[in-house]
Amino acid sequence: MCEPNADEVLDLKRTALNIRKKILRMIKTGKSGHIGGAMSCVDVLTALYFRIMRIDPNNPGWRERDRFVLSAGHKCLALYAALAERGFFGESLLDTYNHLGTRLPGHPDMHRAPGIEASTGALGHGLSVAGGMAMAAKMDGLDYRVYVITGDGEIEEGSIWEAAAAASHHRLDNLVVFVDRNRLQISGPTRQVMNYEPLDRRWEAFGWTVREVDGHDMSAILKISADIPFEKDRPSVIIANTVKSKGLSFAENKAEYHQWKPTPEELEKAQRDLDRIGRELAL
């Protein structure tokens, strides 16, 4: 992957803003959702779907495509918005989010919409699924990669570490995890609920190679991703330091916006915040 120039990075930042606007659109029609984590992982998702991953929206079942698993399935607003922005399905589908019978429920369902590689939501299961996909690629002699986003609260689940141990044992260097480290979960700061720091040493102890990045710095995300795998025969993890509810000034770094049922006044504030970001990006 070539290093992007300034214009390409600016385009990706604008794409990330479009995804955040789509998240807000779904919140307006669906009346609620996990806004905090959805907003914090947008920039990583944008880099994956618009620069890093080898995918074809017109052929979502392409055998040699890269795979993406949103292990923290409650952040599905961001995934739905990214898939629509990338062209996997029409934007009008977003307006059905959280409605009765929708193809876009509160957690991703791989049987309902194209581009969703795994049904997730029960926390801690996504990495096991992704590890199986990565092993299948090795067994089939294919060179695709499997990317995963986990939450930093989610990695309290023991199943994450069983999967991490298995991935290093089987030398899955085609498996890549982004930890969305926004440092908050629904009950409060992760350090207070269940401290898993230092994350880098913990992953290293399970046999992974580790890097750390500002999860909102598009250039840095792309630069560090260009070095994947960080070491042959070892899986890679990138700890992405992010801000919960990134982009919404009144909600950033507040655990109470992990899951959001907005008031009309809050929706107006959110729209103004995203409009301001658009002006900064000269949209």
C-alpha positions as CSV (number, residue, x, y, z in Angstrom):
1,M,0.0,0.0,0.0
2,C,1.5,3.3,-1.1
3,E,1.6,6.2,1.4
4,P,-1.3,8.5,0.8
5,N,-0.9,12.1,-0.2
6,A,-2.6,15.0,1.6
7,D,-5.5,15.1,-0.8
8,E,-6.2,11.4,-0.3
9,V,-6.1,11.9,3.5
10,L,-8.5,14.8,3.2
11,D,-10.9,12.8,1.1
12,L,-10.8,10.0,3.8
13,K,-11.6,12.6,6.5
14,R,-14.6,13.8,4.5
15,T,-15.7,10.2,4.1
16,A,-15.4,9.6,7.8
17,L,-17.6,12.7,8.4
18,N,-20.2,11.3,5.9
19,I,-20.2,8.1,7.9
20,R,-20.8,10.0,11.2
21,K,-23.6,11.9,9.5
22,K,-25.2,8.6,8.5
23,I,-24.9,7.3,12.1
24,L,-26.8,10.4,13.3
25,R,-29.4,9.8,10.5
26,M,-30.0,6.3,11.8
27,I,-30.2,7.5,15.4
28,K,-32.9,10.0,14.3
29,T,-35.0,7.4,12.6
30,G,-34.3,4.5,14.9
31,K,-34.7,6.6,18.1
32,S,-31.7,5.0,19.9
33,G,-28.4,3.3,19.5
34,H,-24.8,2.8,20.8
35,I,-23.5,6.1,19.7
36,G,-20.4,6.3,21.8
37,G,-18.5,3.3,20.4
38,A,-19.9,3.8,16.9
39,M,-18.4,7.3,16.7
40,S,-15.1,6.3,18.2
41,C,-14.3,3.6,15.7
42,V,-15.4,5.5,12.5
43,D,-11.9,6.6,11.4
44,V,-10.5,3.1,11.7
45,L,-13.4,1.7,9.7
46,T,-13.0,4.4,7.1
47,A,-9.4,3.5,6.6
48,L,-10.2,-0.2,6.4
49,Y,-13.1,0.1,3.9
50,F,-11.8,2.9,1.7
51,R,-8.1,2.3,1.7
52,I,-6.8,-0.9,3.4
53,M,-9.1,-3.8,2.6
54,R,-9.3,-5.7,-0.7
55,I,-13.0,-5.8,-1.3
56,D,-15.6,-5.4,-4.1
57,P,-19.0,-4.0,-3.1
58,N,-20.4,-5.4,-6.3
59,N,-19.2,-8.9,-5.4
60,P,-19.5,-9.2,-1.6
61,G,-19.0,-13.0,-1.7
62,W,-15.7,-12.8,-3.7
63,R,-13.6,-15.7,-2.4
64,E,-10.4,-13.8,-2.2
65,R,-11.7,-10.7,-0.5
66,D,-10.4,-9.5,2.9
67,R,-12.9,-10.0,5.7
68,F,-14.0,-7.7,8.5
69,V,-15.5,-8.8,11.8
70,L,-17.0,-6.2,14.1
71,S,-16.6,-8.2,17.3
72,A,-18.1,-5.3,19.4
73,G,-21.3,-5.8,17.5
74,H,-23.2,-3.1,19.4
75,K,-21.2,-0.6,17.4
76,C,-23.1,-1.7,14.3
77,L,-24.2,1.9,13.5
78,A,-20.7,2.6,12.3
79,L,-20.6,-0.6,10.2
80,Y,-23.9,0.0,8.5
81,A,-23.0,3.5,7.7
82,A,-19.6,2.4,6.3
83,L,-21.1,-0.3,4.2
84,A,-23.7,2.1,2.7
85,E,-21.0,4.7,2.1
86,R,-18.9,2.1,0.3
87,G,-21.8,1.0,-1.8
88,F,-22.7,-2.4,-0.5
89,F,-26.4,-1.4,-0.3
90,G,-28.5,1.7,-0.8
91,E,-28.6,4.5,1.7
92,S,-32.4,4.2,2.0
93,L,-31.9,1.0,3.9
94,L,-30.3,3.0,6.8
95,D,-33.7,4.6,7.5
96,T,-35.0,1.2,8.5
97,Y,-32.4,0.8,11.3
98,N,-34.0,-0.6,14.5
99,H,-37.4,-0.8,12.9
100,L,-39.5,-4.0,13.2
101,G,-38.4,-6.5,10.6
102,T,-35.4,-4.4,9.5
103,R,-32.4,-5.9,7.8
104,L,-30.3,-3.6,10.0
105,P,-31.1,-4.6,13.6
106,G,-29.3,-3.5,16.8
107,H,-26.5,-6.0,16.2
108,P,-25.1,-7.2,12.8
109,D,-26.8,-10.1,11.2
110,M,-24.8,-11.7,8.3
111,H,-27.9,-13.2,6.8
112,R,-29.7,-9.9,6.3
113,A,-27.4,-7.4,4.6
114,P,-24.5,-7.7,2.1
115,G,-21.0,-7.0,3.4
116,I,-21.6,-8.3,7.0
117,E,-19.2,-11.2,7.4
118,A,-20.3,-12.4,10.8
119,S,-23.3,-12.0,13.2
120,T,-21.9,-10.5,16.4
121,G,-23.2,-8.9,19.5
122,A,-22.5,-11.4,22.3
123,L,-19.3,-9.8,23.3
124,G,-16.0,-11.7,23.0
125,H,-17.0,-14.0,20.2
126,G,-15.9,-12.1,17.1
127,L,-12.2,-12.8,17.5
128,S,-12.8,-16.6,17.6
129,V,-14.9,-16.3,14.4
130,A,-12.2,-14.2,12.7
131,G,-9.5,-16.6,13.8
132,G,-11.4,-19.4,12.0
133,M,-11.6,-17.3,8.9
134,A,-7.9,-16.6,9.0
135,M,-7.0,-20.3,9.5
136,A,-9.3,-21.2,6.6
137,A,-7.4,-18.8,4.3
138,K,-4.1,-20.6,5.3
139,M,-5.6,-24.0,4.7
140,D,-7.0,-22.9,1.3
141,G,-3.8,-21.3,0.2
142,L,-5.5,-17.9,-0.1
143,D,-3.8,-14.6,0.8
144,Y,-6.7,-12.6,2.2
145,R,-6.6,-11.0,5.6
146,V,-9.1,-10.8,8.4
147,Y,-9.6,-7.6,10.2
148,V,-11.3,-7.2,13.6
149,I,-12.5,-4.3,15.8
150,T,-12.9,-5.1,19.4
151,G,-13.8,-2.7,22.2
152,D,-11.4,-2.1,25.1
153,G,-14.3,-3.0,27.4
154,E,-15.1,-6.1,25.4
155,I,-11.6,-7.6,25.9
156,E,-12.6,-8.3,29.5
157,E,-14.3,-11.4,28.1
158,G,-12.2,-14.5,28.6
159,S,-13.1,-15.8,25.2
160,I,-11.0,-13.0,23.6
161,W,-7.9,-14.4,25.2
162,E,-8.6,-18.0,24.3
163,A,-8.9,-16.8,20.7
164,A,-5.7,-14.7,21.0
165,A,-3.8,-17.7,22.3
166,A,-5.0,-19.9,19.5
167,A,-4.2,-17.3,16.8
168,S,-0.6,-17.0,17.9
169,H,-0.3,-20.8,18.3
170,H,-1.4,-21.3,14.7
171,R,0.8,-18.4,13.4
172,L,-2.1,-16.5,11.9
173,D,-0.1,-13.5,10.6
174,N,-3.1,-12.8,8.3
175,L,-5.2,-11.8,11.3
176,V,-5.3,-8.2,12.5
177,V,-7.1,-6.7,15.5
178,F,-7.8,-3.0,16.1
179,V,-8.6,-2.4,19.8
180,D,-10.9,0.6,19.9
181,R,-9.5,2.0,23.2
182,N,-11.8,4.8,24.1
183,R,-11.3,3.9,27.8
184,L,-15.0,3.9,28.7
185,Q,-17.7,1.2,28.8
186,I,-21.3,1.3,29.8
187,S,-20.5,1.1,33.5
188,G,-17.7,3.7,33.5
189,P,-14.0,3.9,32.9
190,T,-12.4,0.6,31.9
191,R,-9.6,1.0,34.4
192,Q,-12.2,1.1,37.2
193,V,-14.6,-1.6,35.9
194,M,-11.9,-4.2,35.0
195,N,-8.3,-2.9,34.5
196,Y,-6.6,-4.7,31.6
197,E,-3.7,-2.2,31.2
198,P,-1.0,-2.3,30.0
199,L,-2.7,-3.6,26.9
200,D,0.4,-3.8,24.8
201,R,2.2,-6.1,27.2
202,R,-0.9,-8.3,27.7
203,W,-1.2,-8.9,23.9
204,E,2.5,-9.5,23.6
205,A,2.3,-12.1,26.3
206,F,-0.2,-14.0,24.1
207,G,2.2,-14.0,21.2
208,W,1.0,-11.0,19.2
209,T,3.0,-8.2,17.7
210,V,1.7,-4.8,18.9
211,R,1.6,-1.2,17.7
212,E,-0.2,1.8,19.1
213,V,-1.8,4.7,17.2
214,D,-4.0,7.7,17.5
215,G,-7.3,6.2,16.2
216,H,-8.5,9.5,14.8
217,D,-5.2,10.4,12.9
218,M,-6.0,9.1,9.4
219,S,-2.4,9.4,8.2
220,A,-1.1,7.5,11.2
221,I,-3.6,4.7,10.8
222,L,-2.7,4.2,7.2
223,K,1.0,4.4,7.8
224,I,1.0,1.8,10.6
225,S,-1.3,-0.5,8.6
226,A,1.2,-0.5,5.7
227,D,3.5,-2.6,7.9
228,I,1.1,-5.4,8.5
229,P,2.0,-8.1,9.4
230,F,4.4,-6.6,11.8
231,E,6.2,-9.9,12.0
232,K,5.9,-13.0,9.9
233,D,4.0,-15.9,11.5
234,R,2.6,-13.7,14.3
235,P,-0.9,-12.0,14.4
236,S,-1.0,-8.2,14.6
237,V,-2.8,-6.0,17.0
238,I,-3.1,-2.2,16.7
239,I,-4.2,-0.4,19.9
240,A,-6.2,2.6,18.5
241,N,-6.5,5.4,21.1
242,T,-9.9,7.0,20.5
243,V,-12.5,9.3,22.0
244,K,-15.9,8.0,22.9
245,S,-18.6,9.8,20.9
246,K,-15.9,11.4,18.8
247,G,-17.3,14.5,16.9
248,L,-20.2,15.3,19.3
249,S,-18.9,17.9,21.7
250,F,-21.5,17.4,24.4
251,A,-21.0,13.6,24.5
252,E,-17.3,13.1,24.1
253,N,-15.6,11.1,26.8
254,K,-18.9,10.5,28.7
255,A,-19.9,7.0,29.6
256,E,-23.6,8.0,29.7
257,Y,-23.6,8.3,25.9
258,H,-22.5,4.7,25.5
259,Q,-26.1,4.0,24.5
260,W,-28.1,7.0,23.5
261,K,-31.8,7.9,23.4
262,P,-31.5,11.5,22.2
263,T,-33.7,14.4,23.0
264,P,-34.6,16.8,20.1
265,E,-32.2,19.3,21.7
266,E,-29.3,16.8,21.6
267,L,-30.0,15.9,18.0
268,E,-29.8,19.6,17.1
269,K,-26.5,19.9,19.0
270,A,-25.2,16.8,17.2
271,Q,-26.1,18.2,13.8
272,R,-24.5,21.5,14.5
273,D,-21.3,19.7,15.6
274,L,-21.1,17.7,12.4
275,D,-21.9,20.7,10.3
276,R,-19.0,22.6,12.0
277,I,-16.6,19.7,11.2
278,G,-17.8,19.9,7.6
279,R,-16.9,23.6,7.4
280,E,-13.5,22.8,8.8
281,L,-13.0,20.3,6.1
282,A,-14.2,22.8,3.5
283,L,-17.3,20.9,2.5
